[in-house]
Structure formats: C-alpha cells, structure tokens
C-alpha cells in the first residue's frame, strides 16, 4: 500500500521533470535560439513576455506534455536518468543524456543573451581608455586620507566583533534547540525544532545587505544598524553550523550519561558539550573573520565603518582615495584571514 | 532473591523489525548472566529495554518488586541510577580526565549546577578514587581519558558504573573491541565485582569460551526469542548450531 503510493509519487515526479525539461527546451529553442540568435529580434522586455505572449507559453507547455508522454512511453526520460534507472549502454540512456546536454547548451546560449555579454563593450579603444584611467588612479593611492581610513576600518573590525559576540548567547541556546538528535523524543520538541529550523533558514536566506537596509530605516544610519544586520545574519548562520555539529556527535557518551540517571541538562553538558566545544570556538572565530568582510559591504548601504567611507569617495569619483581605502581593506582582511586560520589550526 | 523480572517483553522498531519477541526472563540477585546470540538477535535491545534507554513496545519490567515499565521523569532517573551500564565503545568523554569521567557516574545524586561547576562532595571524590583502585588504574586518575588504551578505558567505564553503587550492572559487548588478553582482564574485573561486591551482572557476549568461564547462567536469543536459558556448561555442539545456525563454527578466545 505505502510502497504503491511511493511508486505513484515517483512516477508523478518523473513526469513533472520530463514536462519541465521538454517545455523549457522548446521555449528556449524557439524564443532565444530561433528568434533572437537566428532571426535577430531583440529580447522582449520582461513584462511584455508574460502577458502578450500567452499563446506561446501554452504551446510550450503543450509541447512539454507531448515530450513527457513520449519519454514515459519510450523510457528515454530525464526523470529516470537522474534516478539512475536507465541501464548503461541502452539507447534510452543515450537519448536522455543528449536531451540533458541540449538543456545545458540552450541554457548557456540563453545566459549569454540575457547578460548582454559583449566583447566590444569591454575591449574597444574608448573602453580600454576608461579602464586605464580607473586602474591608474586606483594604483596611485593618495595617502592623505589614510588616518581617516584606518579609523574607519578599526570601526568596522569592532563592529564585526560586536556582531559576533552579541550573536553568541542566542546562537548557543537556539543551536541546541535546533539539533534533531536532541529534539526527537517528544511531539513538542519536534515542533520547536521544526519551527526554529524554518525560521533560521528563512532569516539566513535574506542577505545581510537587505537586513542592513531594514535596520538603517529602523534605527538611524551608522555602525549600529550595520552591527544589528550582521548580528541577525550571524545568529542564523551559527545556529546552522552549531546544530549540524551537534547532530554529528558520537551518541555513545550521551547514552552512557543518560544511563547513570543524570538530568537532561547534565546529559547535554557532559555528553554533548565536550564534543562540540572546540568546533564551536573555531566556527565562531571564522564567523568574526567573515563578519569583517561583510561589514565592509554593509557599510556601502549606510552601515558605517570603512564601507560607508568607500561609498562616499566612490560617489565623488575620487579614485585615488578609493584606491587607498581598497588597499586598507585588503590588508586588514588578509591579516584577519591569516590570524583566524592560525588560531583555528591551533585549536584542532 | 529475584532482582529483575521481564514478562513477555517485546520491542518492535518503527521500521517493523521485531527485535524482542515476548521475552520472559527472571534474574536473581548475585547472578552473572551472559546473553548470547548472533548480531541482530536482540541482545543490545534487551539490555537497553531493561534500563529504558529503549522503550519496550509490550510487556512488563519488574525491578526489585516494582513495575518500572512506564515510569517517567524523576522516577525513571532514580531507577536508572540504580543500574550501571558499560558499552562496547566505552563511551567515555575523551577530553575529560579519568577522574571526571568516573565522577560522571554520580551525576544522578549531584545537583545540576554543582555538577556543571565541578563541585562534587569530597566523599564522592574519595569513592571515585577507590573505584579506580578496584579496577587497578588509580595512577591514571588525572590523565585525559582518550589517552588510555581500550582495556583501560573500559575499566574507567566500570569504575564510572560503580559510582552508582548499582544493584545491577548491564554490560553491552564489553570486550568486543578489545584484544584477547585485554578481554580477559576486563572480564576478570567484572567477575570480581560480581563475586566480591555481590553485584548482579547481565552481560552480552560473543565468545562462548568467555561465557563458560565467567557466567553463572547463559541466555540465548535468536531473532528476539529466548531459545536457551540454562547453565553455560549445557551448551554443546547441538545447542551451538541451534543458536548460531548450521554453518557456525565455534571460535575460542584464550
């Protein structure tokens, strides 16, 4: 019964896969390869494609259905290919592989078209001249703003440090509550686990840059919103790393401690914590390192520190000063990277 | 005399495996029971059902006259603290000292906060050192547990279990990861604890030679069913084939 349902589900997934693969192939072949590349139409604007060309989309979808049916009947199916159910040497497998390569090829062509790749824009005389102008300015930094740049980057490093440290307590607590192996033995524990996992996954999927924009509206522009943005992102990232580490532990000591009649908190403290303490420390230091780099980017949208300064000089097109700032950033990031790598090595 | 009684105990795992099938077994005080059987015959499940690390699906567990099949929370904790357990992989906390590991056996009787900050009563510390003397490694009290050899780690695990002053000691394949010489050393300590300290032992074992040498009674499981319950001396070739299958050949550990 359940086995039957399983195969029905697999069959449905296979048909869906083949339908999408077929429809996408026909759509890109017609729209991009035929109309844009061969005929020379310009790429239609995004909003017009959806509404004005409904009949086209219907035809692509229908073609997809036909291809899915044909694939299902003949066995030359993408769905079967990815599940590894086509025997090596069969014509069905060869056909499915050709189909997959065709998908890759049309995706490449489409990608080329939509990103407006143009060698002319990059290497014509005028463009080369522009490139020379910015590189020669960047490479001849003006050191008058060096003291200002240094104090800005110190602000960035402290900002990253605070974001990491303030994220720690919440990350530690939440990571134990988001570890599957600790949260499986009752219904409400599984509920907390599921909710927390979903929440942290959602928060992590929002870029720190977006958080920075949100916080610059919430509190005022400056290092504080930048720190808050990094802190939120750090919590969601550390919870993921920490909880995966907890799920990876040897369950033996946990079982042994539980068998002595220890209380739940003692079981975690003696059975789990010693196994994860060093990896946790290593992740945390690495996160600070990452935060220094991210703080620079966040500064671009008003999150304070060296990023904000970079943004100001870039707006004024003062490329010599921008060069100085980039140099300072590169130096500090390199030092942080080196130091954090050495500390983490020493820990393991 | 009766310490533990299992009545028609069954365990069916969520995937449908019937690990224990209506096991009825009674354990008298002072016995050294060896549980034998092929891998997957339900030996580990049996031991873990006794101290409720695994929940039995059906049946009754009576310990010291009281029904412990469904107790929870504080009651379950107190019940577990009366039963020591040692494991095939020793399950020590490798980064902690030997003494700290032994003290972990007393967690059930120390407050959560006190144990976390390492505030154990002096009497418990002395007891931990005494227990390390019993298993012959008092000199290793302050080294890291993971720096010891396998046999020494298993002895630390025994000392940890002794901290509970248990009425019953469960041993899950205690020598399966050890070489023959070390196996005998560990088994001798278990034998000593059984005879001299009067502790009841239920021990899963692979090697019949060890069963014959150390246990007072053997219980054989086959696909979750008790197929033999009697003196180890009674296990002859015919029984051996019945327990381990027609093709099995006995290997001795000397």
Interface residues (C-beta under 8 A of the other chain):
Chain A: X250 X252 X253 X255 X256 X257 X258 X259 X260 X261 X262 X263 X265 X266 X269 X270 X271 X274 X275 X277
Chain B: X51 X53 X77 X78 X79 X80 X81 X82 X83 X84 X85 X87 X89 X90 X91 X92 X93 X94 X95 X96 X104 X105 X106 X107 X108 X112 X115 X116 X157 X160 X161 X163 X164 X170
